[in-house]
């Protein structure tokens, strides 16, 4: 006991003798802890920003490639799966070499102008036909290179011919690299005639990304060991080593090929070239998963994202889509970190001096500090502090900027009635319930601005406690208008045809299923119009594909002008359209079809001869599947075609 008392007295004497030393020691510990905490917050915000960037670009890339896959499918059906092409390919499978050569020349002549148009407009990069034994039959981009066995180099071709199913995705090749869409070619008799690859240049995918991300630049790099061993010797010259990444190459960076990507902005090129010794950047390239990093160059911050592209037979990525953008948000995060560090340091020093001089005021200072920390810890987006009754006590500048109010117009008002938009009363509002009960809350909401317009926001509410007493809540909200708009744009892109703006085939199939379900449950009738443009190929051949596109768009306008808002018009494929007429019997459907036929017949476009359509009409019989219904509409269309065209025919179940 005496020993314990002695030790206690020694400690007290030390405190009394060296208070300044203890204060410095205490302040140093608090500063180290606080600055580390601020640093961890900064690092966490940067990490979340990078994860959000990676997820965002990955989702958009998947949406873009999926949309382009539907376009390639339509080109395949239009250019390859037509009687003349199939007839030529049947001859191409002859064992007679002379017959094969004649078939190759005829196929080249048959599709050359279509391919040239698509290539010159950077719609496709190549048509490449393969025989069932995986030998190259005709490369439209290199017609003199044929007959080589693709089995060791092109797994998508091998699997497509073997399984007779399409394979889509990135793949290197013997001539050029591309995002490839490989389809099996099977005629109506079930004969496997080989396969065809329709590839898109990276440039058109890059342009689609640039339309969405105007401030980002995109670059495709390819793993050297995956592409160079495959190449035919004369094409080695198009693959140049990347300055910033050993073992990776760029395809045609000098722009010798017509569909090569445009050069990156000089600023971004300098940033990339400076990463050759950046271990974090090089590690990201070799990682198997997508990711983003922050790099600094010339006093600025940039985000580089790597989206990994794998070939069918490779475990590791064979190519990487690099996205680079200047990030003012990262600049801001670092600036806030520096500012908060200085403010925190000055604040701690000031509070320590006050604590040293006015020890009796410790409790009040601590109370003020806790209140200040509760407010400042959530700074970043819009911030509102309210009490348990929902009355606004504090707002920050971003809140005023986003909502358009002045501070005195918000302080003292009830937040629910002032800015929150929904039909619930104050007592039933989920956000107010969480605040009044001291619970956390997070959700997407809609806030009302001063001018009466609405803004989509993501809201996070955190209860505010002082010494255990619940006094209100801190609400942090972020404007998500751009995110909502992008989600809407991506959804619209996924369900519509890019040329005509009508719905696409996939969306129409969903609408047909819904109509069938309603018919089966409630007995609502519905009908289909299958429409095909008469002699459309001659329009393309005589006037060009651009005029063909004009005709498709004009007819789409006629369809929309002659149907109700509840009807669904879609581009079914090529020059074929399918219109769903809910709650419409066969007689009324025939009236609509005839009205459309007459208006198309009366259509005048420049110096084109008369444009006509053939229409097949049918109605759901209540006891069939969707495929049977579509098939009957197609049969009715066939009868209209064989009856002289420019007519309407119907078939009953």
C-alpha positions in Angstrom: 0.0 0.0 0.0 2.8 2.4 0.9 4.5 1.5 -2.4 1.3 2.3 -4.4 0.9 5.7 -2.7 4.5 6.5 -3.3 4.1 5.8 -7.1 1.0 7.9 -7.2 2.7 10.8 -5.6 5.6 10.5 -8.0 3.2 10.8 -10.9 1.4 13.8 -9.4 4.7 15.6 -8.8 5.7 14.9 -12.4 2.5 16.3 -13.7 2.8 19.5 -11.6 6.4 20.0 -12.5 6.2 19.3 -16.3 2.7 20.3 -17.5 4.0 21.8 -20.8 5.9 18.6 -21.6 2.7 16.6 -20.9 0.6 18.9 -23.0 3.0 18.6 -25.9 3.0 14.8 -25.6 -0.7 14.7 -25.4 -1.2 17.1 -28.3 1.3 15.1 -30.4 -0.6 11.9 -29.8 -3.9 13.5 -30.7 -2.4 15.1 -33.9 -0.9 11.8 -35.1 -4.2 10.0 -34.5 -6.3 12.7 -36.0 -4.1 13.2 -39.1 -4.1 9.4 -39.7 -7.9 9.4 -39.4 -8.2 12.2 -41.9 -5.7 10.4 -44.2 -7.8 7.2 -43.9 -10.9 9.1 -44.8 -9.2 10.6 -47.9 -7.9 7.1 -48.9 -11.4 5.7 -48.4 -13.0 8.4 -50.6 -10.4 7.8 -53.3 -11.0 4.0 -53.1 -14.7 4.5 -53.4 -14.3 6.8 -56.4 -12.0 4.3 -58.1 -14.4 1.4 -57.5 -17.3 3.6 -58.8 -15.4 4.5 -61.9 -14.4 0.9 -62.6 -18.0 -0.4 -62.1 -19.4 2.5 -64.2 -17.1 2.0 -67.2 -17.4 -1.8 -67.0 -21.2 -1.6 -67.1 -21.2 0.9 -70.0 -18.7 -1.2 -72.0 -20.9 -4.3 -71.5 -24.0 -2.4 -72.6 -22.2 -1.0 -75.7 -20.9 -4.4 -76.8 -24.3 -6.0 -76.3 -26.0 -3.3 -78.3 -23.5 -3.8 -81.1 -24.0 -7.6 -81.0 -27.6 -7.1 -82.0 -26.5 -4.9 -84.9 -24.1 -7.6 -86.1 -26.8 -10.2 -85.8 -29.0 -8.2 -88.2 -26.1 -7.8 -90.7 -25.5 -11.6 -90.5 -29.2 -12.3 -91.2 -29.3 -9.7 -94.0 -26.1 -10.3 -95.9 -25.2 -13.9 -95.2 -28.5 -15.8 -94.5 -30.0 -14.9 -97.9 -30.6 -17.4 -100.7 -27.9 -16.1 -103.1 -25.1 -16.1 -100.4 -26.1 -19.6 -99.2 -26.2 -20.9 -102.8 -22.6 -19.6 -103.3 -21.4 -21.1 -100.0 -22.9 -24.4 -100.9 -20.7 -24.4 -104.0 -17.7 -23.3 -101.9 -17.9 -26.7 -100.0 -17.2 -28.5 -103.3 -14.2 -30.8 -103.3 -13.3 -29.5 -106.7 -10.7 -26.7 -106.2 -11.7 -25.0 -109.5 -15.3 -24.9 -108.3 -14.2 -23.5 -104.9 -12.2 -20.7 -106.7 -15.2 -19.8 -108.8 -17.4 -19.7 -105.7 -14.9 -17.5 -103.9 -14.8 -15.0 -106.8 -18.6 -15.0 -107.1 -19.0 -14.4 -103.3 -16.5 -11.6 -103.4 -18.4 -10.0 -106.3 -21.8 -10.5 -104.6 -20.9 -8.9 -101.3 -18.0 -6.6 -102.1 -20.0 -3.3 -102.5 -22.0 -4.1 -99.3 -18.8 -4.8 -97.4 -17.1 -1.7 -98.9 -20.0 0.5 -97.8 -19.9 -0.9 -94.2 -16.1 -0.8 -94.0 -15.9 2.8 -95.4 -18.4 4.0 -92.9 -16.5 2.1 -90.1 -19.6 0.0 -89.4 -17.7 -3.3 -89.7 -14.1 -4.2 -90.0 -14.2 -7.4 -91.9 -16.3 -10.2 -93.4 -14.3 -13.4 -93.1 -15.9 -16.7 -94.4 -14.6 -20.0 -93.1 -15.3 -23.6 -94.4 -16.6 -26.3 -92.0 -13.0 -27.6 -91.6 -11.9 -24.2 -90.2 -10.0 -23.2 -93.3 -10.2 -19.6 -94.4 -12.3 -19.3 -97.5 -12.5 -15.5 -98.1 -11.2 -12.5 -96.2 -12.8 -9.4 -97.7 -10.2 -7.3 -96.0 -7.4 -9.5 -97.5 -9.0 -11.4 -100.4 -5.7 -12.9 -101.6 -5.0 -14.5 -98.3 -7.1 -17.7 -98.0 -6.8 -21.4 -97.5 -4.9 -21.3 -94.3 -6.0 -23.5 -91.4 -7.4 -21.3 -88.6 -7.6 -24.2 -86.0 -4.4 -23.2 -84.1 -5.2 -19.5 -84.1 -8.9 -18.9 -83.9 -10.8 -20.9 -81.2 -14.0 -19.0 -81.8 -14.1 -20.3 -85.4 -13.3 -23.8 -84.2 -16.0 -23.8 -81.6 -18.6 -22.1 -83.9 -18.1 -24.8 -86.5 -18.0 -27.6 -84.0 -21.0 -26.6 -81.8 -22.9 -24.7 -84.6 -23.5 -21.9 -82.2 -22.4 -18.2 -82.5 -19.4 -17.0 -80.4 -19.0 -13.3 -79.7 -16.1 -11.4 -78.1 -12.6 -10.0 -78.4 -10.0 -12.1 -80.3 -6.7 -11.6 -82.0 -6.2 -12.9 -85.5 -3.8 -13.6 -88.4 -4.4 -10.3 -90.0 -6.0 -7.8 -87.6 -7.5 -7.8 -84.2 -11.1 -7.0 -83.5 -14.3 -7.5 -81.5 -15.6 -10.5 -83.4 -19.0 -11.9 -84.0 -18.7 -15.4 -85.4 -21.9 -17.2 -86.7 -22.4 -20.7 -88.0 -23.9 -20.8 -91.5 -26.7 -23.4 -91.8 -29.1 -23.4 -94.7 -32.8 -24.3 -94.6 -32.1 -27.9 -95.3 -29.8 -28.1 -92.2 -26.6 -28.2 -94.2 -23.6 -26.8 -92.3 -21.8 -24.6 -94.9 -19.2 -23.2 -92.6 -19.0 -20.0 -90.5 -18.6 -16.2 -91.0 -16.9 -13.6 -88.8 -18.3 -10.0 -88.9 -16.0 -7.9 -86.8 -16.2 -4.3 -85.6 -13.2 -2.0 -85.5 -12.3 -0.8 -82.0 -12.8 2.8 -83.3 -16.6 2.4 -83.5 -16.7 1.0 -80.0 -14.4 3.9 -78.9 -16.8 6.4 -80.5 -19.8 4.9 -78.7 -17.9 5.2 -75.4 -16.9 8.8 -76.2 -20.5 9.7 -76.9 -21.2 8.7 -73.3 -17.9 9.9 -71.7 -17.0 13.0 -73.6 -14.1 13.9 -71.2 -12.5 10.4 -71.2 -10.0 9.0 -73.7 -9.8 5.3 -74.6 -7.0 3.1 -75.9 -6.8 -0.6 -76.7 -3.5 -2.4 -75.9 -2.8 -6.0 -76.9 -0.6 -8.6 -75.2 2.4 -9.1 -77.5 2.8 -12.8 -77.0 -0.9 -13.4 -77.9 -1.0 -11.6 -81.2 2.4 -11.6 -82.8 2.8 -15.4 -83.2 -0.5 -15.6 -85.1 0.2 -12.8 -87.6 0.9 -13.4 -91.3 4.3 -11.8 -91.9 3.0 -8.9 -94.0 0.9 -7.6 -91.1 3.7 -7.3 -88.5 4.2 -3.7 -89.4 0.9 -2.6 -88.0 1.7 -3.7 -84.4 4.0 -1.2 -82.5 5.2 -1.7 -78.9 3.5 0.5 -76.3 6.0 2.9 -74.8 4.4 2.7 -71.4 4.0 -1.1 -71.0 6.6 -3.7 -71.9 5.1 -6.8 -73.5 2.0 -4.9 -74.9 1.5 -3.5 -78.4 -0.8 -1.0 -80.1 -2.5 -1.9 -83.4 -1.8 0.7 -86.1 -1.0 3.7 -84.0 0.2 5.5 -87.1 -3.3 5.3 -88.6 -2.4 3.5 -91.9 -5.6 1.5 -91.8 -8.8 3.3 -92.6 -10.6 2.2 -89.4 -7.8 2.8 -86.9 -8.6 4.8 -83.7 -8.0 8.5 -83.7 -4.9 9.5 -81.7 -5.4 10.3 -78.1 -5.2 13.9 -76.8 -1.5 14.9 -76.4 -2.1 15.5 -72.6 -3.4 12.0 -72.0 -0.7 10.4 -74.2 2.0 12.1 -72.1 0.4 10.9 -68.9 0.3 7.3 -70.2 3.9 7.4 -71.5 5.0 8.6 -68.0 3.7 5.4 -66.4 6.4 3.0 -67.8 8.1 2.9 -64.3 4.9 3.1 -62.2 4.7 -0.2 -60.4 1.0 0.3 -59.4 0.1 0.9 -63.1 2.1 -2.1 -64.3 0.6 -4.3 -61.6 -2.9 -3.2 -62.7 -2.1 -4.3 -66.3 -1.1 -7.8 -65.1 -4.0 -8.3 -62.6 -6.8 -10.5 -63.9 -9.6 -8.2 -62.7 -10.7 -4.8 -63.9 -9.5 -1.9 -61.8 -8.7 1.8 -61.6 -5.8 3.8 -60.2 -4.9 7.5 -59.6 -1.8 8.9 -61.1 -0.2 12.3 -60.9 1.3 14.2 -63.7 2.4 17.9 -63.9 0.6 18.7 -60.6 -2.7 17.2 -61.8 -4.5 14.0 -60.9 -5.8 11.5 -63.5 -7.8 8.2 -63.2 -6.7 5.3 -65.4 -9.1 2.4 -65.7 -8.2 -1.0 -67.1 -11.0 -3.2 -68.5 -9.6 -6.7 -69.2 -10.6 -8.5 -72.5 -10.1 -12.2 -72.6 -10.0 -14.5 -75.6 -11.9 -17.7 -75.6 -8.9 -20.0 -74.9 -7.0 -17.7 -72.6 -7.1 -17.5 -68.8 -5.3 -14.1 -68.6 -6.4 -11.0 -70.5 -5.2 -10.8 -74.1 -6.1 -7.1 -74.4 -6.9 -4.2 -72.1 -9.3 -1.3 -72.7 -7.6 1.7 -71.0 -9.7 4.7 -70.0 -8.0 7.8 -68.8 -9.6 11.1 -67.6 -8.6 14.2 -65.7 -10.1 14.0 -62.2 -10.9 17.2 -60.6 -12.7 15.2 -57.9 -9.4 13.6 -56.8 -7.8 17.1 -56.8 -10.6 18.2 -54.5 -10.3 15.2 -52.2 -6.6 16.0 -51.8 -7.2 19.7 -51.4 -9.8 18.9 -48.7 -7.3 16.6 -47.0 -4.7 19.3 -46.9 -7.1 21.9 -45.7 -8.7 19.6 -43.1 -5.2 18.6 -41.9 -4.2 22.3 -41.4 -7.6 23.2 -39.8 -7.4 20.1 -37.6 -3.8 20.9 -36.5 -4.6 24.5 -35.8 -7.8 23.5 -34.0 -6.0 20.9 -31.8 -3.3 23.4 -30.9 -5.8 26.0 -30.0 -7.9 23.6 -28.0 -4.8 22.4 -26.2 -3.7 25.8 -25.2 -7.2 26.6 -24.0 -7.3 23.3 -22.1 -4.0 24.2 -20.6 -5.0 27.7 -19.5 -8.6 27.0 -18.7 -8.9 23.5 -17.3 -12.2 24.3 -15.6 -13.8 24.8 -19.1 -12.8 21.3 -20.4 -16.4 19.9 -20.4 -17.8 22.8 -22.4 -15.0 22.7 -24.9 -15.5 19.0 -25.3 -19.2 19.5 -25.9 -18.6 22.1 -28.5 -15.9 19.9 -30.1 -18.3 16.9 -30.4 -21.0 19.1 -31.9 -18.5 20.5 -34.4 -17.1 17.1 -35.3 -20.7 15.7 -35.8 -21.3 18.5 -38.4 -17.9 18.7 -40.1 -17.4 14.9 -40.4 -20.2 14.6 -43.0 -19.0 17.5 -45.2 -18.6 16.8 -48.9 -22.0 16.9 -50.6 -25.2 18.7 -49.5 -25.5 18.6 -45.7 -28.5 19.5 -43.5 -28.7 19.3 -39.7 -32.2 19.0 -38.3 -33.7 18.5 -34.8 -36.0 15.6 -33.8 -39.0 17.6 -34.9 -37.6 17.8 -38.5 -36.8 21.5 -38.3 -33.7 22.6 -40.2 -30.9 24.0 -38.0 -28.0 24.1 -40.4 -27.3 23.8 -44.1 -24.0 23.9 -46.0 -23.1 25.8 -49.2 -23.6 22.8 -51.6 -27.2 22.4 -50.2 -27.9 26.0 -51.2 -26.3 25.6 -54.6 -28.2 22.3 -55.4 -31.6 23.4 -54.2 -31.4 27.1 -55.1 -32.4 28.5 -51.7 -30.8 31.1 -49.5 -29.8 30.0 -46.1 -32.4 32.1 -44.2 -35.1 30.5 -46.5 -34.3 27.0 -45.1 -33.2 27.6 -41.5 -36.2 27.1 -39.2 -38.5 25.4 -41.7 -39.6 21.8 -41.6 -37.4 19.9 -44.1 -40.2 17.4 -45.1 -42.6 20.2 -46.2 -39.9 22.4 -47.7 -37.8 20.1 -49.9 -39.0 16.4 -49.7 -41.2 15.2 -52.5 -43.5 12.3 -52.0 -47.2 11.6 -51.1 -46.7 10.6 -47.5 -47.5 12.8 -44.5 -44.7 13.9 -42.2 -45.6 11.1 -39.7 -45.5 8.5 -42.5 -42.3 9.7 -44.1 -39.7 6.9 -43.8 -36.8 9.5 -43.5 -38.5 11.5 -40.8 -39.4 8.2 -38.9 -35.8 7.2 -38.9 -34.7 10.6 -37.7 -37.2 10.8 -34.9 -36.3 7.3 -33.7 -32.6 7.8 -33.9 -32.0 5.3 -36.7 -29.7 5.4 -39.7 -31.3 5.8 -43.1 -30.1 5.6 -46.7 -32.1 5.7 -49.9 -32.6 7.4 -53.3 -35.1 10.2 -52.9 -36.5 13.2 -54.7 -36.0 16.8 -53.4 -37.8 19.9 -54.5 -35.8 22.9 -55.6 -36.9 26.5 -54.9 -38.1 26.9 -58.5 -40.4 24.0 -58.1 -38.4 21.5 -60.2 -37.2 18.2 -58.8 -33.8 16.7 -58.4 -32.9 13.0 -57.8 -30.6 12.6 -54.8 -29.1 9.8 -52.7 -29.8 10.5 -49.1 -27.9 9.2 -46.0 -29.1 10.2 -42.5 -27.1 9.7 -39.4 -28.5 10.3 -35.9 -26.8 13.0 -33.9 -26.1 12.4 -30.2 -24.6 14.7 -27.6 -23.5 12.9 -24.4 -25.9 10.1 -25.2 -28.9 12.4 -25.8 -30.6 12.2 -29.2 -30.8 15.8 -30.5 -31.5 15.3 -34.2 -29.8 14.0 -37.3 -27.2 14.9 -40.0 -28.5 14.4 -43.5 -26.0 14.1 -46.4 -27.3 14.0 -49.9 -25.7 13.8 -53.4 -27.2 14.9 -56.7 -27.6 11.7 -58.8 -29.3 13.3 -61.8 -26.5 12.3 -64.2 -26.5 8.7 -62.9 -30.3 8.5 -63.4 -30.0 10.0 -66.8 -27.3 7.5 -67.8 -29.3 4.6 -66.5 -32.3 5.8 -68.6 -30.1 6.3 -71.7 -28.6 2.8 -71.4 -32.0 1.3 -71.0 -33.3 3.1 -74.0 -30.2 2.0 -76.0 -30.9 -1.6 -75.0 -34.5 -1.7 -76.2 -34.5 0.4 -79.4 -33.2 0.1 -82.9 -30.5 2.7 -83.5 -31.5 3.6 -87.1 -35.4 3.8 -86.9 -35.8 4.5 -83.2 -38.4 1.7 -83.1 -38.2 -0.9 -80.5 -35.8 -3.8 -81.2 -36.6 -7.5 -81.6 -35.6 -8.4 -78.0 -38.0 -5.8 -76.5 -40.8 -6.8 -78.8 -40.5 -10.5 -77.7 -41.0 -9.3 -74.1 -44.0 -7.3 -75.1 -45.5 -10.3 -76.9 -45.0 -12.4 -73.8 -46.8 -9.7 -71.8 -49.7 -9.5 -74.3 -50.0 -13.3 -74.3 -50.2 -13.4 -70.5 -52.9 -10.7 -70.5 -54.8 -12.6 -73.1 -54.6 -15.9 -71.3 -55.6 -14.3 -68.0 -58.2 -11.7 -69.0 -59.3 -12.7 -72.5 -57.9 -9.5 -74.1 -57.4 -10.1 -77.9 -54.3 -9.0 -79.7 -53.1 -9.1 -83.3 -49.8 -8.9 -85.2 -48.7 -7.1 -88.4 -45.6 -8.6 -90.1 -44.4 -6.0 -92.6 -41.7 -6.3 -95.3 -40.5 -3.7 -97.7 -41.0 -4.8 -101.3 -37.9 -4.9 -103.5 -35.8 -3.3 -100.8 -32.6 -4.8 -102.1 -33.0 -3.0 -105.4 -33.3 0.3 -103.5 -30.0 -0.4 -101.8 -28.4 -1.6 -105.1 -29.6 1.3 -107.3 -29.6 4.2 -104.8 -27.2 3.1 -102.1 -27.5 2.1 -98.5 -27.9 5.7 -97.3 -31.1 6.0 -99.3 -32.1 2.6 -98.0 -31.7 4.0 -94.5 -33.9 7.0 -95.4 -36.6 4.6 -96.5 -36.5 2.6 -93.3 -36.8 5.8 -91.2 -39.7 7.2 -93.3 -41.6 4.0 -93.0 -41.0 3.9 -89.2 -42.6 7.4 -89.0 -45.7 6.1 -91.0 -46.0 3.1 -88.6 -45.9 5.4 -85.5 -48.4 7.8 -87.0 -50.9 5.0 -87.6 -50.8 3.2 -84.3 -51.9 4.0 -80.7 -49.6 4.8 -77.8 -50.3 1.3 -76.4 -49.3 -0.4 -79.7 -45.6 -1.6 -80.1 -43.8 -1.2 -83.4 -40.4 -2.9 -83.8 -37.7 -3.4 -86.4 -37.8 -7.2 -86.6 -34.7 -7.5 -88.8 -33.3 -5.9 -91.9 -36.3 -4.4 -93.8 -38.8 -6.4 -91.8 -41.0 -4.9 -89.1 -43.4 -6.4 -86.5 -46.3 -4.4 -84.9 -48.1 -5.6 -81.8 -51.7 -4.4 -81.5 -53.0 -5.1 -78.0 -56.8 -5.3 -77.4 -57.3 -5.5 -81.2 -59.2 -8.2 -83.1 -58.4 -9.4 -86.6 -60.9 -7.2 -88.4 -59.5 -4.0 -86.8 -56.0 -5.2 -87.4 -56.7 -5.6 -91.1 -58.1 -2.0 -91.2 -54.9 -0.7 -89.7 -52.7 -2.8 -92.0 -54.5 -1.5 -95.1 -54.2 2.1 -93.9 -50.5 1.7 -93.5 -50.1 0.0 -96.9 -51.9 2.9 -98.6 -49.9 5.6 -96.9 -46.6 3.8 -97.8 -47.8 3.5 -101.4 -48.4 7.2 -101.4 -45.0 8.1 -100.0 -42.7 10.1 -102.2 -38.9 10.2 -101.5 -36.7 12.2 -103.8 -36.4 10.4 -107.2 -37.3 7.0 -105.9 -39.8 4.9 -107.7 -43.0 3.9 -105.8 -42.3 2.2 -102.4 -44.6 -0.5 -101.3 -44.9 -3.0 -98.5 -46.4 -6.4 -98.1 -48.2 -7.1 -94.8 -49.2 -10.3 -93.1 -51.9 -10.1 -90.4 -52.9 -12.6 -87.8 -54.5 -12.7 -84.3 -53.8 -14.7 -81.2 -56.1 -17.7 -80.8 -55.7 -18.2 -77.1 -54.1 -21.6 -77.4 -50.6 -21.3 -78.9 -47.1 -20.1 -78.1 -45.5 -17.0 -79.3 -43.3 -18.7 -81.9 -46.4 -20.3 -83.5 -48.1 -16.9 -83.6 -45.1 -15.2 -85.2 -44.7 -18.1 -87.7 -48.4 -17.6 -88.8 -47.9 -13.9 -89.3 -44.8 -14.7 -91.3 -46.8 -17.2 -93.4 -49.4 -14.5 -94.0 -46.6 -12.2 -95.1 -45.3 -14.8 -97.5 -48.7 -15.1 -99.1 -48.8 -11.3 -99.5 -45.4 -11.5 -101.2 -46.3 -14.3 -103.5 -49.6 -12.7 -104.4 -47.9 -9.9 -106.1 -46.7 -7.7 -103.2 -48.1 -4.4 -102.1 -51.0 -6.2 -100.5 -52.4 -7.4 -97.1 -53.0 -11.0 -96.4 -54.2 -12.7 -93.2 -54.3 -16.1 -91.7 -56.6 -17.3 -89.0 -55.5 -19.9 -86.4 
